């Protein structure tokens, strides 16, 4: 064959250029957790406001009734505006005794329905048998025209025995 003028390569061609490898990762510090913002309220912190005292005025007993309850010794009832069925809230009823073991005072305030409930002791307390109690409405500017009086009997078989006494009051 005739000679050609095509030179023959003496070395292999260089490889195509490559991108340099990425730098190794650096330790980036993770930001420290921040404390949650304090839950602040534009309203002032509430204070425990005491309940109002007994509404001033004159109170009288509307009705009394003994209840046979072979579980508890106590007093309950309601306070209403005289001549209406409107309940009187925040009236303090106080029960006392001359007996050292049950001297009291035992108290409760009427709720929004005018009701109160005073627990004195369980019926299993034989020491309460024969104890005389007195109840009245108390408070500043209060005149309790009546005082309820009764004697407790723990004899559950006696229909006339009083373990729980219901006293309903009128505010004049």
PARO-388698 format. One line per field, with one value per residue (C-alpha): residue in three letters; x, y, z. Coordinates in nm, 3 decimals. Last residue first. Layout:
% PARO-388698
rest = c(ALA	...)
px = c(X	...)
py = c(Y	...)
pz = c(Z	...)
***
This chain:
% PARO-388698
rest = c(UNK	UNK	UNK	UNK	UNK	UNK	UNK	UNK	UNK	UNK	UNK	UNK	UNK	UNK	UNK	UNK	UNK	UNK	UNK	UNK	UNK	UNK	UNK	UNK	UNK	UNK	UNK	UNK	UNK	UNK	UNK	UNK	UNK	UNK	UNK	UNK	UNK	UNK	UNK	UNK	UNK	UNK	UNK	UNK	UNK	UNK	UNK	UNK	UNK	UNK	UNK	UNK	UNK	UNK	UNK	UNK	UNK	UNK	UNK	UNK	UNK	UNK	UNK	UNK	UNK	UNK	UNK	UNK	UNK	UNK	UNK	UNK	UNK	UNK	UNK	UNK	UNK	UNK	UNK	UNK	UNK	UNK	UNK	UNK	UNK	UNK	UNK	UNK	UNK	UNK	UNK	UNK	UNK	UNK	UNK	UNK	UNK	UNK	UNK	UNK	UNK	UNK	UNK	UNK	UNK	UNK	UNK	UNK	UNK	UNK	UNK	UNK	UNK	UNK	UNK	UNK	UNK	UNK	UNK	UNK	UNK	UNK	UNK	UNK	UNK	UNK	UNK	UNK	UNK	UNK	UNK	UNK	UNK	UNK	UNK	UNK	UNK	UNK	UNK	UNK	UNK	UNK	UNK	UNK	UNK	UNK	UNK	UNK	UNK	UNK	UNK	UNK	UNK	UNK	UNK	UNK	UNK	UNK	UNK	UNK	UNK	UNK	UNK	UNK	UNK	UNK	UNK	UNK	UNK	UNK	UNK	UNK)
px = c(-8.722	-8.488	-8.677	-8.522	-8.573	-8.444	-8.422	-8.279	-8.094	-8.068	-8.391	-8.590	-8.968	-8.998	-8.798	-8.625	-8.319	-8.238	-7.943	-8.137	-8.035	-8.199	-8.331	-8.315	-8.367	-8.284	-8.517	-8.497	-8.149	-8.046	-7.763	-7.562	-7.238	-7.301	-7.489	-7.808	-7.902	-7.877	-7.888	-7.798	-7.883	-7.687	-7.898	-7.709	-7.393	-7.163	-7.296	-7.091	-7.215	-7.466	-7.182	-7.094	-7.186	-7.252	-7.394	-7.582	-7.689	-7.925	-8.009	-7.985	-7.669	-7.512	-7.588	-7.291	-7.201	-7.108	-7.040	-6.935	-6.876	-6.938	-6.979	-6.742	-6.770	-7.152	-7.301	-7.383	-7.342	-7.477	-7.407	-7.581	-7.399	-7.603	-7.390	-7.685	-8.052	-8.293	-8.595	-8.915	-9.101	-9.283	-8.976	-8.657	-8.543	-8.291	-8.261	-8.223	-7.973	-7.861	-7.654	-7.616	-7.557	-7.627	-7.957	-8.140	-8.480	-8.561	-8.689	-8.869	-8.844	-9.018	-9.000	-8.739	-8.666	-8.389	-8.349	-8.106	-7.746	-7.645	-7.423	-7.060	-6.913	-6.689	-6.319	-6.127	-5.853	-5.626	-5.614	-5.282	-5.319	-5.455	-5.210	-5.106	-4.755	-4.672	-4.299	-4.132	-4.016	-3.656	-3.416	-3.271	-2.900	-2.817	-2.662	-2.290	-2.171	-1.918	-1.751	-1.826	-1.525	-1.456	-1.626	-1.410	-1.254	-1.454	-1.303	-1.121	-1.147	-0.872	-0.558	-0.529	-0.313	0.043	0.233	-0.045	0.008	0.068	-0.139	0.074	-0.004	0.230	0.112	0.000)
py = c(3.984	3.696	3.371	3.050	2.679	2.439	2.065	1.859	1.533	1.273	1.345	1.062	1.091	0.775	0.581	0.279	0.484	0.559	0.800	1.083	1.444	1.725	2.036	2.414	2.666	3.023	3.292	3.665	3.635	3.996	4.035	4.355	4.159	3.784	3.494	3.297	3.062	2.702	2.542	2.183	1.957	1.634	1.334	1.080	1.245	1.018	0.715	0.812	0.554	0.811	0.996	1.349	1.716	1.762	2.103	2.151	2.487	2.585	2.934	2.817	3.024	2.848	2.909	2.932	2.659	2.649	2.408	2.596	2.354	2.241	1.874	1.697	1.971	1.954	2.306	2.281	2.508	2.540	2.845	2.929	3.181	3.338	3.365	3.337	3.422	3.223	3.394	3.200	3.509	3.647	3.642	3.617	3.257	3.060	2.684	2.375	2.138	2.020	1.721	1.379	1.110	0.744	0.638	0.938	1.017	1.375	1.646	1.941	2.314	2.589	2.961	3.050	3.421	3.641	4.017	4.201	4.215	3.982	3.715	3.771	3.793	3.511	3.573	3.675	3.432	3.640	3.617	3.687	4.010	3.997	4.076	3.716	3.590	3.242	3.259	3.211	2.858	2.818	2.813	2.492	2.525	2.593	2.292	2.347	2.288	2.007	2.048	1.826	1.716	1.945	1.841	1.640	1.843	1.835	1.610	1.705	1.448	1.191	1.272	1.097	0.786	0.845	0.790	0.878	0.773	1.047	1.042	1.118	0.798	0.544	0.345	0.000)
pz = c(10.516	10.434	10.480	10.615	10.557	10.823	10.759	11.044	10.993	11.268	11.450	11.603	11.573	11.362	11.623	11.465	11.369	11.733	11.690	11.850	11.798	11.992	11.819	11.830	11.548	11.638	11.512	11.452	11.304	11.256	11.011	10.963	10.963	10.948	11.105	11.031	11.314	11.424	11.769	11.857	12.150	12.192	12.297	12.085	11.945	12.147	11.955	11.648	11.396	11.270	11.100	11.201	11.159	10.785	10.694	10.366	10.222	9.941	9.810	9.448	9.391	9.691	10.058	10.287	10.536	10.901	11.187	11.497	11.646	12.002	11.905	12.143	12.407	12.409	12.424	12.054	11.754	11.399	11.180	10.853	10.635	10.353	10.035	9.790	9.851	9.637	9.479	9.556	9.659	9.961	10.184	9.978	10.004	10.211	10.176	10.385	10.539	10.881	10.985	11.143	10.886	10.800	10.957	10.823	10.978	10.895	11.125	10.973	11.021	10.825	10.743	11.002	11.012	10.874	10.904	10.682	10.566	10.281	10.439	10.354	10.005	9.891	9.936	9.626	9.545	9.328	8.951	8.779	8.585	8.232	7.950	7.973	7.963	7.850	7.881	7.546	7.485	7.580	7.289	7.158	7.092	6.727	6.556	6.505	6.147	6.147	5.810	5.513	5.306	5.009	4.687	4.448	4.164	3.845	3.581	3.258	2.977	2.984	2.786	2.447	2.440	2.342	2.016	1.789	1.433	1.184	0.871	0.570	0.394	0.240	-0.059	0.000)
***
